[in-house]
Amino acid sequence: MTYLLEGKHLNKTFKEKAKTTVALSDVNFYLNKGEVLGVVGESGSGKSTLLKAIAGMLKLDQGELFYNGREYTGQKPRQTGKFLQMIFQDAKSSFDPRMIMERSIMESGRGAKDPERVRELVQLVGLEEELLQRKPAALSGGQCQRMSIARAFYSDAEIFLCDEMTSALDVSSQARVLELLQNLKKEGRLSAVFVSHDIALVSMLCDRIMVMKDGICVEQGTTTDVIRNPQDAYTKVLLESAERQNI
Amino acid sequence: MRKKKRAKTKIIIVSVLVVLLLLSTVLAGVIAPHDPSEPCATTIRLAPCAEYPLGTDNLGRCVFSRVLYGGRTTIAATFLLVLISFAVGTIIGILCGYYGGFVDKLLMRVADVLLAFPQMVIAIAVAGILNGGMTGAMIALGITMWVSFARLARSHTFTLKNEAYIQAAVFAGKSDFYIILRHIFPNLLAPVLTQALTTIGTTMIGLSGLSFLGLGVVPPTPEWGSMIAEARAYIQIAPWAIMGPAAATIITIILFNYLGDAVMDYREI
């Protein structure tokens, strides 16, 4: 079976002087079209390393990456950017502070500039067109994050890699961005790998969940299975702490 | 907000004074009452009067006219030198910061070596080898001047290249040249330009210093440093001949330093 995105036996180790850190150890995953895969785990579990490896931002020690069945292992972000886009944690800093939003969004496209399409996408993410003429400093964190979603769509990339994209937002902005992503998913427009330390948030959006600890994927399955019937002790701990936080 | 407004007012006031100063040198041909290079046997070492507002020198030349024309040489040479050093240093700094590697290490070690010696010592040595002249003096000072711009541009590039918006541009398939030109250079321009403004004063001191030592401009071309050096010989009998160019040098340096500081203050608020 051909998946939209697939990773096989991904391994990455960071060596610094005498210290060796295993960031990814034999990690396997897949993503279907129109699906959102959640990657959860504590800080240092390897989830951001996994995202960077998928994006081509760091070189793997071992393993293969596939897009629509074609191997792209070793490709750099300039090439991987044709089919995937990063949505960063700090949306504000992902826009050039000197550029207005319209120009920044149009810059993400590889073809001819299309201001009309930018306006359509900004409406799609629930923002007013006039915000396109503003610089990032004049927008809130939530507005910037919606703009970055619009930018990802403008780039025509099929896969979005979301790195803790709501963690820098306040609760109400977080809810609005989550609602937007849920709507996009319902419309079948969203295929994404969604990295977060918040298992509750991931369970609201993702079709499948991958739990990571110390560079190892300890559990992977559908959201319902992982939430209702966790198999690994670490997943249970994550769920318990999420429940405690909700109380 | 109030602080920012006050800083802005300071910049405007100093800028107006700088523009007036520059205009006075640009319009020297209109303002100057006498030919700055024409000696006159009947007006030797005249004290300031209505006809010669700053007196005359040892060859009977109008000090006021020479100060105005001298400003052209001093200010133009300073601006040109700062501009070239700014351009060369910024390009080197951006390339070193963006690509890193062996060339970065090599150029930064060269910079360290150049910074290990006092700038004026190297400048005097190089100007001496080049037999003086304004071009020689500019090369002599320029050899070390690019370093400060390069180091500043390099450190800013290091920070900028890891910004998420640069990564976003990479994902959009933009070339290194595009990223440097559209994202890195505009975002580091402000601090490097501020550095250029604060360098104008020290460059002027350097150029005037070399001229004072006979390693700069060749007489009879009026230049503030060489005018001070000439008038030094008869300072006790005609002190006004040294006062004019000295005051012009001091005022210009203070104005440009003040402008640089004001811009820096404004940016920091």
Chai-1 contact restraints between the chains, C-beta under 6 A:
chainA,res_idxA,chainB,res_idxB,connection_type,confidence,min_distance_angstrom,max_distance_angstrom,comment,restraint_id
A,P77,B,V170,contact,1.0,0.0,6.0,A-B,restraint_1
A,P77,B,F171,contact,1.0,0.0,6.0,A-B,restraint_2
A,R78,B,V170,contact,1.0,0.0,6.0,A-B,restraint_3
A,R78,B,G173,contact,1.0,0.0,6.0,A-B,restraint_4
A,G81,B,F171,contact,1.0,0.0,6.0,A-B,restraint_5
A,G81,B,G173,contact,1.0,0.0,6.0,A-B,restraint_6
A,Q85,B,F171,contact,1.0,0.0,6.0,A-B,restraint_7
A,F88,B,A164,contact,1.0,0.0,6.0,A-B,restraint_8
A,S93,B,E163,contact,1.0,0.0,6.0,A-B,restraint_9
A,S93,B,A164,contact,1.0,0.0,6.0,A-B,restraint_10
A,S94,B,A164,contact,1.0,0.0,6.0,A-B,restraint_11
A,S94,B,Y165,contact,1.0,0.0,6.0,A-B,restraint_12
A,S94,B,A168,contact,1.0,0.0,6.0,A-B,restraint_13
A,F95,B,Y165,contact,1.0,0.0,6.0,A-B,restraint_14
A,D96,B,Y165,contact,1.0,0.0,6.0,A-B,restraint_15
A,D96,B,H183,contact,1.0,0.0,6.0,A-B,restraint_16
A,R98,B,P186,contact,1.0,0.0,6.0,A-B,restraint_17
A,E107,B,A172,contact,1.0,0.0,6.0,A-B,restraint_18
A,S108,B,A172,contact,1.0,0.0,6.0,A-B,restraint_19
A,R110,B,G173,contact,1.0,0.0,6.0,A-B,restraint_20
